[in-house]
Amino acid sequence: MQNQDVPYRLLQKSNCTSTFYLKDCITGLKENVKEKSADVVVTSPPYNIGTGYSSYKDELPREKYLAWIEEVGIAIKQALKDDGSFFLNIGDKPKDPWIAWDVAYVLRKYFVLQNIIHWVKSIAINKAQVGNYPNISGDIAVGHFKPIVSKRFLNDCHEYIFHFTKYGDVHLDKLAVGVSYQDKTNIERWKAANKEDRRDRGNIWFIPYQTIQSRSKQRPHPATFPVKLPDMCIRLHGSAKLVIDPFIGIGSTAVAAMRLGISFVGFEIDKEYLDAAIDRITQV
């Protein structure tokens, strides 16, 4: 049997180390991570919406689920540096849109909600509405769209990324995830404009999934986010030496950290998912 006090796997690449634990994150954060050692935490816990995980029941009574989330938050706060960033990706479902905000409210006791980022997975833009806008020549609809059968609810095309910090005063490297100006005259017009043609992206991030075209091909994990999401969170925070993901899943945060040359520690209770994560990172 695997000894949970030692890493399940440890991988070294250049000057960064990726450490994987087959272990519950609440216990792991307390026992295996030094207090105030993490620069960035990027994670996506179960949403409590009935997702079919292999080793976790995703349908708890709301009070029990939120009490568990609170324990996770306390453990994360202990591990996070005073100037660290905690990026929490969480969504909901059309019948119960309060889930994400209930989680945010619970964590309000321990963190300041410094930014709210909207992760847009699918978007439609009509040419007629934007007028003569550069690079838009017609109607477009891009991203991963999974239709729902409902006469009451709109399709949910976004999730939240709550950016929590301990005191609300963490300086960010906004231009690290910035975008170029479409109207180049703004570079000279605005006093705050960066003269190198780079501006703040804002809090709307379009990050699509890679769409699976065939029913015969299935994702090894029922609820994972693209590597681009943790990559942008880490780069937005700025300089970092250690990134943590309490819910590794199949390792998107670990892959992002490795590509950026930053050490990583993560926890997962499902061996199949953890093995998939390790397989992904060995290919980076």
C-alpha positions in Angstrom: 0.0 0.0 0.0 1.2 3.5 -0.9 2.6 5.4 2.1 0.7 8.7 2.0 3.4 10.5 4.0 5.8 10.3 1.1 5.2 11.6 -2.5 3.5 9.3 -4.9 5.9 10.6 -7.6 8.5 13.3 -7.8 9.7 14.6 -11.1 12.7 16.9 -11.7 13.2 19.1 -14.8 15.9 21.7 -14.9 15.6 23.7 -11.6 11.9 22.9 -10.9 10.4 19.9 -9.1 6.9 18.5 -9.5 5.7 16.6 -6.4 2.5 14.5 -6.5 0.7 13.1 -3.5 -2.0 10.4 -3.6 -3.6 12.0 -0.6 -6.5 14.1 0.6 -5.6 17.8 0.1 -6.7 19.0 3.6 -4.4 16.6 5.3 -1.7 17.0 2.7 -1.6 20.8 2.8 -1.2 20.7 6.5 1.4 17.8 6.6 3.4 18.2 3.4 3.5 21.9 2.6 5.4 24.4 4.7 3.4 27.3 6.2 3.4 30.4 4.0 5.5 28.7 1.2 3.1 28.8 -1.8 3.2 31.8 -4.2 0.2 30.7 -6.2 -2.6 28.2 -5.7 -4.7 27.4 -8.8 -7.4 24.8 -8.4 -10.8 23.7 -9.3 -12.6 21.6 -6.6 -15.7 19.5 -7.2 -18.7 21.8 -7.8 -21.2 19.5 -6.0 -23.4 19.2 -9.2 -23.4 15.5 -9.6 -20.3 15.1 -11.8 -19.3 11.4 -12.2 -15.9 11.2 -10.6 -14.4 7.8 -10.0 -13.6 8.2 -6.3 -15.7 11.1 -5.0 -19.4 11.5 -4.6 -20.3 14.9 -6.0 -23.7 15.3 -4.4 -23.4 16.3 -0.8 -26.0 18.2 1.2 -25.1 21.8 0.6 -24.2 22.5 4.3 -21.8 19.6 4.3 -20.2 20.6 1.0 -19.7 24.1 2.1 -18.2 23.0 5.5 -15.7 20.8 3.5 -14.9 23.8 1.2 -14.2 25.9 4.3 -11.7 23.3 5.6 -10.0 23.3 2.3 -9.8 27.1 2.4 -8.3 27.2 5.8 -5.6 24.7 4.7 -4.9 26.8 1.6 -4.6 30.0 3.7 -2.0 28.3 5.9 0.1 27.2 2.9 -0.2 30.5 1.0 2.4 33.3 1.4 1.0 36.7 2.7 1.5 38.1 -0.8 0.3 35.0 -2.6 -2.6 34.5 -5.0 -5.3 31.8 -4.7 -7.2 31.3 -8.0 -10.3 29.2 -7.6 -12.1 28.0 -10.7 -15.7 27.1 -9.9 -18.9 26.8 -11.9 -22.5 25.9 -11.2 -25.5 24.5 -13.1 -28.5 26.3 -14.6 -30.9 24.9 -12.0 -28.6 26.0 -9.1 -26.6 29.2 -10.0 -25.8 30.0 -6.4 -23.2 27.3 -5.9 -20.2 29.4 -6.9 -21.3 32.3 -4.8 -22.0 30.2 -1.8 -18.4 28.9 -2.0 -17.1 32.5 -2.4 -19.1 33.6 0.6 -17.7 30.8 2.8 -14.2 31.7 1.8 -14.9 35.4 2.5 -14.1 34.7 6.2 -10.4 33.9 5.3 -9.6 35.8 2.1 -10.2 39.0 0.3 -11.8 38.6 -3.1 -9.4 40.8 -5.1 -10.6 40.0 -8.6 -13.4 38.1 -10.3 -12.4 36.7 -13.7 -15.0 35.2 -16.0 -13.8 32.2 -17.9 -15.7 32.2 -21.2 -15.8 28.9 -22.9 -18.0 29.8 -25.9 -18.9 33.1 -27.4 -21.0 34.4 -30.3 -20.3 37.8 -31.9 -22.6 39.3 -34.6 -20.8 41.4 -37.2 -23.8 43.8 -37.4 -23.5 44.6 -33.7 -19.8 45.5 -33.8 -19.9 47.5 -37.0 -16.7 48.2 -38.9 -14.3 46.5 -36.4 -10.8 45.4 -37.4 -10.4 41.6 -38.1 -14.2 40.8 -37.8 -15.5 40.2 -41.3 -18.6 38.2 -40.4 -20.7 36.6 -37.6 -18.6 34.3 -35.5 -19.4 31.6 -32.8 -16.3 30.0 -31.3 -15.5 27.8 -28.4 -16.8 24.6 -26.8 -20.7 24.6 -26.8 -22.6 21.7 -25.2 -26.3 22.2 -25.7 -28.8 21.7 -22.9 -32.4 20.6 -23.4 -34.4 23.3 -21.5 -37.1 25.8 -22.2 -36.2 27.7 -19.0 -32.5 28.1 -18.9 -29.9 29.6 -21.2 -26.8 27.6 -22.0 -24.1 28.2 -19.4 -21.0 29.3 -21.4 -18.8 30.6 -18.6 -17.4 29.8 -15.2 -15.8 31.9 -12.5 -12.2 32.3 -11.5 -12.2 33.9 -8.1 -8.9 35.6 -7.3 -8.5 35.5 -3.5 -5.6 37.1 -1.6 -5.0 37.5 2.1 -5.3 41.3 2.2 -6.4 42.4 -1.2 -3.2 44.3 -2.0 -1.2 41.8 -4.2 0.4 43.6 -7.1 -0.1 41.7 -10.4 1.8 41.5 -13.7 -1.2 42.4 -15.8 0.7 42.9 -19.0 2.1 39.3 -18.8 -1.4 38.2 -19.9 -2.2 41.4 -21.8 -3.3 42.0 -25.3 -2.4 44.3 -28.1 -4.5 47.4 -28.9 -6.8 47.0 -31.8 -6.9 50.8 -32.3 -3.2 51.7 -32.3 -4.1 55.4 -31.8 -4.9 54.6 -28.2 -1.2 53.9 -27.5 -0.6 57.7 -27.8 -4.0 58.9 -26.7 -4.2 57.3 -23.2 -1.7 58.4 -20.6 -1.9 55.0 -19.0 -1.3 53.2 -22.2 1.8 51.0 -22.5 4.0 52.3 -25.3 4.9 48.8 -26.3 1.4 48.1 -27.6 0.2 46.0 -24.6 -2.8 46.6 -22.5 -4.6 45.0 -19.5 -6.7 42.0 -20.8 -9.4 42.7 -18.3 -11.4 40.1 -16.4 -13.1 38.3 -19.3 -10.9 35.5 -20.5 -11.9 33.4 -23.5 -10.2 30.0 -23.1 -11.8 27.3 -25.2 -11.6 23.6 -24.6 -10.2 21.4 -27.3 -13.4 19.9 -28.7 -13.7 16.2 -28.9 -15.2 15.4 -32.3 -15.8 11.6 -31.8 -17.9 9.8 -29.2 -15.3 7.1 -29.2 -12.8 9.5 -27.6 -13.4 10.4 -24.0 -11.6 12.7 -21.6 -9.9 10.7 -18.8 -11.4 13.1 -16.3 -15.0 14.4 -16.4 -14.3 18.0 -15.3 -10.9 19.5 -16.1 -9.8 22.9 -17.3 -7.4 23.7 -20.2 -3.7 24.2 -19.4 -4.1 27.8 -20.6 -6.2 28.7 -17.6 -3.6 28.0 -14.9 -0.9 29.3 -17.2 -2.6 32.7 -17.3 -3.3 32.7 -13.6 0.3 32.0 -12.7 1.7 34.6 -15.2 -0.8 37.1 -14.0 0.4 36.7 -10.4 4.0 37.4 -11.5 7.2 36.0 -10.0 6.6 32.6 -8.4 8.7 29.7 -7.0 6.0 27.3 -5.9 2.6 26.6 -7.3 0.1 24.3 -5.6 -3.1 22.5 -6.8 -5.0 20.8 -4.0 -7.2 19.0 -6.6 -4.7 17.8 -9.3 -7.2 15.9 -11.5 -5.3 15.1 -14.7 -2.7 17.7 -14.0 -3.4 20.9 -16.0 -1.9 23.1 -13.3 1.1 20.8 -13.0 1.7 21.0 -16.8 1.4 24.8 -16.7 3.8 25.2 -13.9 6.4 22.8 -15.5 6.2 24.7 -18.8 6.9 28.0 -16.9 9.8 26.4 -15.0 8.1 26.7 -11.6 8.1 24.0 -8.9 4.7 22.3 -8.2 3.0 20.4 -5.4 -0.4 18.8 -5.8 -2.8 16.3 -4.2 -5.3 13.8 -5.7 -7.3 11.0 -4.1 -7.9 9.1 -7.3 -4.9 7.0 -8.5 -6.2 6.7 -12.1 -6.4 10.5 -12.4 -3.0 11.0 -10.8 -1.4 8.5 -13.1 -2.9 10.4 -16.1 -1.5 13.6 -14.7 2.0 12.2 -14.3 1.9 10.8 -17.8 1.0 14.2 -19.1 3.8 16.0 -17.3 6.4 13.5 -18.3 5.7 14.5 -21.9 6.2 18.2 -21.2 
